[in-house]
Amino acid sequence: MASSALLALALALAFCIQGSLGNVICENLSKDACAFAVSSEGKRCVLEQRMCRSGMGKYTCRSSEIEADTLKDWIESDECIKACGLERNVLGISSDSLLESQFTQKLCSTPCYNSCPNIVDLYFNLAAGEGVYLPKLCEARGVNARRGMAELKSSGLVSPGPVASERLGEAPGPISTEMFVEAPEPAMGPASL
């Protein structure tokens, strides 16, 4: 109970800072506001975990090199996190979740797809990086969901099969010893005399 109140307070504070200063700086965001945020420079924020000497992990937020297409100064709402089936404390940015049918179902749902442009933009670009068009993946989630996932898993590329030899048949047998002829003894040259 106290942790959810603390989370709400941290997010409220983050929204207040965002609104009053007009700048989102990833390195200044808390662990609970970092994931799915976009800095004032348009860079996506990434939550990372670094190991301390004590063996405990410390969470830090930093700017990534991944740019949001049109968004800046954005901290994702709890409503969108929930509607899209995400978690606040996700580390890094990865397209792996697109392989999970439950996540794709939430991402493609009306509450997420039509109301959460930041998340849709992020996963649209992640899917494109895998050679998949997100609207087609969402369309395929009904009847052809397995096919859409298979295309994503293979990134649309299929490796070619082995090349068949031109002549199929039996492999040649071992060479018989009859084919070998003994060489004559070397002649003695002047150096050996």
C-alpha positions in Angstrom: 0.0 0.0 0.0 2.8 2.4 0.9 4.7 1.5 -2.2 1.8 2.3 -4.5 1.3 5.7 -2.7 5.1 6.3 -3.1 4.8 5.5 -6.8 1.9 7.8 -7.2 3.7 10.6 -5.4 6.9 10.0 -7.5 4.9 10.2 -10.7 2.9 13.2 -9.6 6.2 14.9 -8.7 7.7 13.9 -12.1 4.6 15.4 -13.9 4.9 18.6 -11.9 8.6 19.0 -12.7 7.8 18.3 -16.3 5.0 20.8 -16.4 6.8 23.6 -14.5 10.2 23.3 -16.1 9.1 22.0 -19.5 12.2 19.8 -19.7 12.4 16.0 -19.2 16.0 15.0 -18.5 16.3 11.2 -18.4 19.2 11.2 -15.9 17.0 13.1 -13.4 14.0 10.7 -13.6 13.3 8.2 -10.9 13.1 4.4 -11.5 9.3 4.7 -11.6 9.2 7.3 -14.3 12.0 6.4 -16.5 10.8 3.6 -18.8 8.8 4.8 -21.8 9.7 8.5 -21.1 11.0 10.8 -23.9 13.5 13.6 -23.0 13.1 17.2 -24.1 15.7 16.4 -26.8 13.4 13.6 -28.2 15.6 10.8 -27.0 14.0 7.8 -25.4 14.9 7.2 -21.7 16.2 3.8 -20.7 16.2 2.2 -17.3 19.4 0.3 -16.5 20.5 -1.7 -13.6 24.2 -1.5 -12.5 25.7 -3.8 -10.0 27.4 -2.3 -6.9 30.3 -3.8 -5.1 27.9 -5.0 -2.5 26.2 -7.1 -5.1 23.0 -5.1 -5.0 21.6 -3.6 -8.2 21.2 0.1 -8.5 18.7 1.5 -11.0 19.7 4.5 -13.2 17.9 6.3 -15.9 19.8 7.5 -19.0 19.1 8.9 -22.5 19.4 6.3 -25.3 20.3 7.0 -28.9 16.8 6.0 -29.9 14.8 9.0 -30.9 11.0 9.3 -30.7 9.6 10.4 -34.0 7.4 13.3 -33.0 7.3 13.3 -29.1 9.4 15.3 -26.7 9.0 16.0 -22.9 6.9 12.9 -22.3 6.5 10.7 -19.2 4.1 7.8 -20.0 0.9 7.7 -18.0 0.0 4.8 -15.7 -3.2 4.3 -17.8 -1.2 3.7 -20.9 1.3 1.4 -19.1 -1.6 -0.7 -17.9 -3.6 -0.6 -21.2 -0.6 -1.7 -23.2 0.4 -4.5 -20.9 3.7 -3.0 -19.8 5.6 -2.6 -16.6 7.3 0.5 -15.2 10.5 -1.2 -14.2 11.4 -2.7 -17.6 15.1 -2.6 -18.3 16.3 -1.4 -21.7 14.5 -1.3 -25.0 13.8 -4.5 -26.9 11.5 -6.0 -29.5 11.4 -9.3 -27.7 8.0 -8.6 -26.1 6.5 -8.4 -29.6 6.9 -12.2 -29.7 4.6 -12.7 -26.8 1.0 -13.0 -28.0 -0.5 -11.7 -24.8 1.6 -8.5 -25.1 0.8 -8.1 -28.8 -2.9 -8.5 -28.0 -2.7 -5.7 -25.4 -0.6 -3.4 -27.6 -3.1 -3.9 -30.5 -6.1 -3.3 -28.3 -8.2 -0.2 -28.8 -7.3 1.4 -25.4 -3.6 1.1 -26.2 -3.4 1.5 -29.9 -5.7 4.5 -30.2 -4.8 6.3 -26.9 -1.1 5.8 -26.3 0.9 7.3 -29.2 4.3 7.1 -27.4 4.1 3.4 -26.8 2.7 2.7 -30.3 5.4 4.8 -31.9 8.1 2.9 -29.9 6.8 -0.5 -30.8 6.0 0.5 -34.4 9.7 1.4 -34.8 10.9 -1.8 -33.0 8.7 -3.9 -35.2 10.0 -2.1 -38.3 13.5 -2.9 -37.2 12.6 -6.6 -37.3 11.1 -6.2 -40.7 7.5 -6.3 -39.5 4.8 -3.7 -40.1 3.0 -3.2 -36.8 -0.5 -2.5 -38.2 -0.3 -5.8 -40.2 0.9 -7.6 -37.1 -2.1 -6.2 -35.2 -4.4 -7.1 -38.1 -3.0 -10.7 -38.1 -3.5 -11.2 -34.4 -6.9 -12.8 -34.9 -6.9 -15.4 -37.6 -3.3 -15.4 -38.6 -1.6 -14.5 -35.3 0.7 -17.5 -35.4 1.9 -16.5 -38.9 2.5 -12.9 -37.9 4.6 -14.1 -34.9 6.5 -16.6 -37.2 7.3 -13.7 -39.6 8.6 -11.6 -36.7 10.6 -14.5 -35.2 12.4 -15.0 -38.6 12.5 -11.3 -39.3 10.9 -12.1 -42.6 14.1 -13.9 -43.8 14.2 -17.5 -44.6 17.6 -19.2 -45.0 18.0 -21.1 -48.2 18.2 -24.9 -48.2 21.3 -26.8 -49.1 22.4 -26.7 -52.8 21.8 -30.0 -54.5 24.7 -31.4 -56.5 24.3 -31.7 -60.3 24.9 -35.4 -60.4 23.3 -37.6 -57.8 24.6 -41.2 -57.5 26.9 -43.3 -55.5 30.1 -42.0 -54.1 33.2 -43.5 -55.6 34.7 -46.5 -53.7 38.2 -46.7 -52.3 41.1 -46.7 -54.7 42.5 -50.1 -55.3 46.2 -50.8 -54.8 46.4 -52.2 -58.4 46.4 -48.7 -59.7 49.7 -47.8 -58.0 53.0 -48.6 -59.8 56.2 -48.7 -57.7 58.7 -46.1 -58.7 62.2 -47.2 -59.7 65.0 -46.7 -57.3 66.6 -43.3 -57.7 69.7 -43.3 -59.8 73.0 -42.6 -58.1 74.2 -39.2 -58.9 77.8 -37.9 -58.8 77.5 -36.7 -55.3 76.8 -40.1 -53.9 79.9 -41.7 -55.5 
